[in-house]
Amino acid sequence: MSAKKRGTNASQKAMSTRATERSRSRSVSQRSAGYAYAFLLILQTILIGVNAENRIQQGDSPIEVLIWMINQCIPVLKQASSLQEKQKKSLLPKHRHSEDQ
């Protein structure tokens, strides 16, 4: 193998290693952001339940409170669905045109 080819292979290996390290650090930060976001959605749902309990104790009809809770939870479900879609997209393999050349 010529010195030129060895140098090219070494630089490609170094670039590949750096790309792998960047993707690992991104996936760790994405994962922790996902956990934080999930925790906040759970907390929001719990607070909706606490508020519903207070409304019932104040004399609101349980059916009215249930309708209110459903209306409050729809945005939470949309946010959770959006988070899930983002996670699916981030897990899809990306095309690497620059490494093929």
NORGI-V220836 format. One line per field, one symbol per residue. phi: phi as a letter, one per 20 degrees, with the letter a starting at -180 (. if undefined). psi: psi as a letter, one per 30 degrees, with the letter a starting at -180 (. if undefined). Layout:
BEGIN
phi=???
psi=???
END
This chain:
BEGIN
phi=.ffffffffffffffffffffffffffffffffffffffffffffffffffffffffeoffgffffffffffegffffffffffffffffeffdfdffffe
psi=kleeeeeeeeeeeeeeeeeeeeeeeeeeeeeeeeeeeeeeeeeeeeeeeeeeeeeeffglkeeeeeeeeeeefeeeeeeeeeeeeeeeeffkkkkieeff.
END
